[in-house]
Amino acid sequence: MQHLISPSFLSADFTNLEKEIKLMNESEADWFHLDIMDGVFVPNITFGMPVIKQIKKHAEKPLDVHLMIVQPERYIEDFKNAGADILTVHYEACTHLHRTVQQIKSLGMKVGVSLNPHTPVHLLEDILPDLDMVLLMSVNPGFGGQKFIENTYKKINQLKALSEKINKNLLIEIDGGVDASNAEKLIDAGANVLVAGSFVFGSKNPAETVKKLKSLDFIH
């Protein structure tokens, strides 16, 4: 399959949100990536249900919702009702991960599990058959615009090898510091979903930047 691009709306202009949504609707973006932070699991607070509902009203593409919150199981039905199509929880935030994954699936959403940079891939071996996606954090979660962590390539290779044995349909999503310098290497390593925030929305032509991420053509 061709890789997917999921622009991170944390970097969008929230004073012109409808315009930013329209721009991404008309671009080659596949999903809308929405980062939900609670100020507890990560040292930042972003937005919640009301904003997701407003984005859902105008979005013509699936909402890829990434929960960086403690006890996500308390809010899964709320995120479904707000419009999440794909819901990703953190391994580090879930005491009963299997139960949380089943809860997400039972509500008809695609389910992902995210790993922080320091968390080994092999810890997901038992849950991998139940997942649609694994999101590897390539920066420490909590803030946009951070420097990419090089160890991510090794983790992609490990996860790809594991998925070949256990879940061949697994999507591998990379979030943090994705740009022209590493996009192609990430895909070559085995990733098939790229999240990009400041690289897309901070560029002069966000739709063109998405197109380049999709084609991996950064020569021009």
HUNOR-V505920 format. One record per backbone hydrogen bond with DSSP energy under -0.5 kcal/mol. NH is the residue of the N-H (numbers start at 1). CO is the residue of the C=O. Records with the same first field share a line. If there is no record, write none. Layout:
NH->CO  CO
This chain:
4->192
6->194
7->31
8->196
9->7  33
11->8
12->9
14->12
16->13
17->14
20->16
21->17
22->18
23->19
24->20
25->21
26->22
30->5
31->5
32->62
33->7  31
34->32  64
35->33
36->34  66
37->35
38->68
39->44
44->42
46->37
52->48
53->49
54->50
55->51
56->52
57->53
58->54  55
59->55
62->30
64->32  62
65->63  86
66->34  64
67->65  88
68->36  66
69->67
71->93
74->71
75->72
76->72
79->75
80->76
81->77
82->78
83->79  80
84->79
85->63
86->63
87->110
88->65  86
89->112
91->114
93->90
94->90  91
95->93
97->94  95
100->96
101->97
102->98
103->99
104->100
105->101
106->102
107->103  104
108->105
109->104
110->85
112->87
113->133
114->89
115->135
119->116
120->118
123->120
124->121
125->122
127->124
128->124
130->127
131->128
132->111
133->111
134->171
135->113
136->134  173
137->115  135
138->136  175
139->175
143->140
149->138
150->148
152->149
153->150
155->151
156->152
157->153
158->154
159->155
160->156
161->157
162->158
163->159
164->160
165->161  162
166->162
167->163
170->167
171->132
173->134  171
174->193
175->136
176->195
182->179
183->179
186->182
187->183
188->184
189->185
190->186  187
191->186
192->172
193->172
194->4
195->174  193
196->6
200->197
201->197
202->198
203->200
209->205
210->206
211->207
212->208
213->209
214->210
215->211
216->212
217->212
218->216
